[in-house]
């Protein structure tokens, strides 16, 4: 069968998955925000803090390509500045020698967001139904092979795996749930949305005509035009309202 194009893995963004089949290829990329550049390192069961291009992978600037993944490539990968002063969030990569993998995000899922897991077989199953497990306990079986957990919380953290009948079981992957942005940040964001409305309202109100003083005839004439102007101002304020 024809092989798929290798998948790119952005270590400072959400990678698409953490598990791969034996023989697949992957390119890990670091976002380069410094003139010094970035390098890739990893820890596996056989080596510690080894540099891409020295004992594994092919380095190309701030990216690293592994053309043929083996189970021994399973481990923790991260980007590190060439000066050694900064490093990215590390990601776990698992290479399966079996025929089933679990597709899941490698970076933490924000609390309150949805989490989608997919069970994939190296050879297409006759029935895509898959059973999903957390910490060894069955969650449920999905006929499509995909499962979505809505509005995740810290209690959803754990080791996940899946099983496809007659094909086997995937390795386990740890899924973390991160805290949402601080309340102060959400308040400031809300104010940024609402403030323009209040500022515009104050400007319109200050420009709206006021009741004139003077003799009765002048007052009647001015009040008629003033009423029309005030109605126009009210319409403008209503149009500016975010509600």
C-alpha positions in Angstrom: 0.0 0.0 0.0 1.1 3.6 -0.6 2.5 5.4 2.4 0.9 8.6 3.6 2.9 11.8 3.7 4.9 12.3 7.0 3.2 14.3 9.6 4.6 17.5 10.9 4.8 18.0 14.7 4.9 21.5 16.1 6.3 21.2 19.6 5.2 24.7 20.7 1.7 24.2 19.3 -0.8 21.4 19.6 0.6 18.3 17.6 -2.1 16.2 16.0 -1.2 13.0 17.8 1.3 11.4 20.2 1.2 7.8 18.9 2.7 6.5 15.7 3.0 3.1 13.9 6.4 1.5 13.5 7.9 2.6 10.1 6.1 5.9 9.9 8.1 9.2 9.6 7.7 12.4 11.5 9.2 15.9 11.4 9.4 17.8 14.6 9.7 21.6 14.3 10.6 24.3 16.8 9.3 27.8 16.5 12.4 30.0 16.1 11.9 33.3 18.1 15.5 33.9 18.8 18.6 34.7 16.7 20.4 31.8 18.4 17.9 29.2 17.0 16.5 26.0 18.5 17.6 22.4 18.6 15.7 19.2 19.5 16.6 16.9 22.3 15.0 13.7 23.6 15.0 11.2 26.5 14.3 7.6 25.8 14.8 4.3 27.7 18.2 4.1 26.0 19.5 7.6 26.1 19.2 11.0 27.9 19.3 14.5 26.5 20.6 13.4 23.1 20.7 16.0 20.3 18.9 15.5 17.0 21.5 14.8 14.3 24.0 13.3 16.7 22.6 9.9 17.5 19.1 10.1 16.0 17.2 12.0 13.3 18.3 14.4 10.6 18.6 18.0 11.7 17.6 20.9 9.3 17.8 24.2 11.1 15.2 24.2 13.8 13.5 21.0 12.6 14.3 17.3 12.9 13.1 14.4 10.8 12.9 10.8 11.8 12.4 8.9 8.5 11.6 5.5 10.0 10.2 5.3 13.5 11.0 2.4 15.8 9.6 1.5 19.2 13.0 2.6 20.6 12.2 6.1 19.5 9.4 6.4 22.1 10.2 9.0 24.6 10.1 12.7 25.6 11.0 15.3 23.0 11.5 19.1 23.5 13.0 22.2 21.8 15.9 23.9 23.5 17.6 27.2 22.6 21.1 26.7 21.3 22.4 28.8 24.2 20.6 26.5 26.6 18.7 29.2 28.3 15.2 28.3 27.3 13.2 25.2 26.4 9.7 24.4 25.1 7.0 22.3 26.7 8.0 18.6 26.2 5.9 16.2 24.3 5.6 12.4 24.7 5.8 10.3 21.5 5.0 6.6 21.5 5.8 4.3 18.6 3.7 1.1 18.6 4.9 -2.2 17.2 1.3 -3.3 17.2 -1.5 -2.6 14.7 -3.6 -0.1 16.7 -2.9 3.4 18.0 -4.8 6.1 19.9 -4.9 9.5 18.3 -4.9 12.1 21.1 -3.4 15.5 21.8 0.1 15.6 23.3 -0.3 19.0 25.0 -2.8 19.6 27.9 -6.4 20.2 27.0 -7.8 23.4 28.5 -10.5 22.8 31.2 -14.0 23.3 29.7 -12.9 22.4 26.2 -13.9 19.2 24.3 -11.5 16.3 23.9 -11.8 14.0 20.8 -10.0 10.6 20.7 -9.7 8.4 17.7 -8.8 4.7 17.5 -6.9 3.9 14.4 -5.9 0.5 12.9 -2.9 0.0 10.6 -5.2 -2.0 8.3 -8.8 -0.8 7.9 -11.1 -2.9 10.1 -14.3 -4.3 8.7 -16.1 -2.6 11.6 -14.6 0.7 12.9 -16.2 0.2 16.3 -13.7 0.8 19.1 -13.7 0.5 22.9 -12.1 3.4 24.9 -10.6 3.0 28.4 -9.4 5.4 31.1 -7.1 4.1 33.8 -7.9 0.5 32.8 -11.7 1.0 33.1 -14.1 0.9 30.1 -15.6 4.3 29.3 -17.8 3.2 26.4 -17.7 1.7 22.9 -18.1 3.9 19.9 -19.3 2.5 16.6 -17.4 5.1 14.6 -14.1 4.6 16.4 -14.2 8.3 17.6 -15.1 9.5 21.1 -15.6 13.0 22.3 -15.6 14.1 25.9 -17.4 17.4 26.3 -16.3 20.2 28.7 -13.4 18.2 30.3 -12.3 18.9 33.9 -9.3 17.8 36.0 -11.1 14.6 36.8 -10.7 13.6 33.1 -6.9 13.4 33.4 -5.5 10.0 33.1 -4.2 7.1 31.0 -6.3 6.5 27.9 -6.2 3.6 25.4 -8.5 2.0 22.9 -9.2 -1.5 21.5 -10.5 -2.6 18.1 -11.9 -6.1 18.0 -9.7 -8.6 16.0 -7.0 -5.9 15.6 -5.7 -5.3 19.1 -5.1 -2.6 21.7 -3.3 0.7 21.5 -0.5 1.8 23.9 -1.7 4.1 26.7 -1.3 7.8 26.5 -1.5 10.3 29.4 -3.9 13.2 28.8 -3.5 16.3 31.0 -6.1 19.0 31.6 -4.9 22.5 32.2 -6.6 25.3 34.2 -8.5 28.0 32.2 -7.2 31.6 32.0 -7.3 33.5 35.3 -10.6 35.3 36.2 -8.8 38.7 36.0 -7.9 38.0 32.4 -11.5 37.1 31.5 -12.8 40.3 33.2 -10.3 42.4 31.2 -11.3 40.7 28.0 -15.0 41.4 28.8 -14.2 45.1 29.4 -12.4 45.4 26.1 -15.5 44.2 24.4 -18.0 46.4 26.4 -15.9 49.6 26.8 -16.3 50.9 23.2 -20.1 50.8 23.6 -20.1 52.9 26.7 -17.6 55.4 25.3 -19.6 55.8 22.1 -22.8 56.3 24.2 -21.3 59.0 26.3 -20.1 60.9 23.2 -23.5 60.7 21.6 -25.3 61.8 24.7 -22.9 64.8 25.1 -23.6 65.8 21.5 -27.4 65.4 21.7 -29.2 68.8 21.8 -30.5 70.1 25.2 -33.7 71.9 25.9 -33.3 75.6 25.0 -34.3 78.5 27.3 -35.9 81.7 26.0 -39.4 82.9 25.0 -42.2 80.5 24.5 -42.3 80.7 20.7 -38.6 80.0 20.4 -38.9 77.2 22.9 -41.7 75.5 21.0 -39.8 75.7 17.7 -36.5 74.5 19.2 -38.2 71.7 21.1 -39.7 70.2 17.9 -36.3 70.0 16.2 -34.7 68.9 19.5 -37.1 66.0 19.8 -36.2 64.7 16.3 -32.5 65.0 17.1 -32.9 63.2 20.4 -34.8 60.4 18.6 -31.9 60.2 16.2 -29.4 60.0 19.0 -31.5 57.3 20.7 -31.5 55.2 17.5 -27.7 55.5 17.2 -27.2 54.4 20.8 -29.5 51.4 20.2 -27.5 50.5 17.1 -24.2 50.6 19.0 -25.5 48.3 21.8 -23.9 44.8 21.8 -27.2 43.4 23.0 
